[in-house]
Amino acid sequence: MATSLSVSPNPSFTTTSHKPSHSLSSLSTPNYLKFPTTSPIPAKSLTTQHPYPSQTQAQAPRATFSTRAAASTTPSTTFHGLCYVLGDNIDTDQIIPAEYLTLVPSNPSEYEKLGSYALCGLPASHSTRFIDPDETKSKYSIVIGGANFGCGSSREHAPVALGAAGVAAVVAESYARIFFRNSVATGEVYPLESETRICEECKTGDVVSIELSESRLINHTTGKEYVLKPIGDAGPVIKAGGIFAYAREAGMIPTLSG
């Protein structure tokens, strides 16, 4: 049988066959081309809890925010609060020192304690501390950084500690890949990228708002606005509470019941 191939741009392939002059009605499919048929196995319905208590238990709000019905995949969310400004190369040791990695985020009391140590690894040159003495939450709900934010080790405790401290979003010029990934996977904070070095134009204590669906940051103290890079497909995952919560909502994996 002669066969011709035509290539489509996607690229996928289609085949067309030239019908031979003789009849094929007397021919049967060889045994080696016959395949068994299978039927799909229905998935069982299961339910589970989010691994971090911030998604299931009431606690102090991370930020003043409002959620509107979203017509697109980007959550229509506004974050509003004080910002805490940092520079370049803020690593995970500064975000949460290794000595506190024994704290288990799934334990509510240890989750809160983990948040109380957020950014305690910053050098003494940061005279304004992120969390006031004897407090477990920060008054700064938005962190603004420079390039390569979250570099260093791959500890997922870094975004979890920020979320536990009350941070709703981090805005940085760029991120270390693993920190960005852990932020999305845990659903603790929105890692947003800026088009410009906002960290050089904002000061700690400025009142800012983030319009997530419009991808912009407004500094109400200075009156300036800044363009952010769209959060894209990561937005709905973070809004759902992390990768596993999103997968269950989307029906990608079964939920546990018990």
Secondary structure by P-SEA (a helix, b strand, c coil): cbbbbbbccccbbbbbbccccccccccccccccbbbbbbbbbbbbbbbcccccccccccccccccccccccccccccccbbbbbbbbccccccccccccccccccccaaaaaaaaaaccccccccccccccccccccccccbbbbcccccccccccaaaaaaaaacccccccccccaaaaaaaaaacccccccccccccccccccccccccccccccccccccbbbbbcccccaaaaaaaccaaaaaaaaccbbbbcc
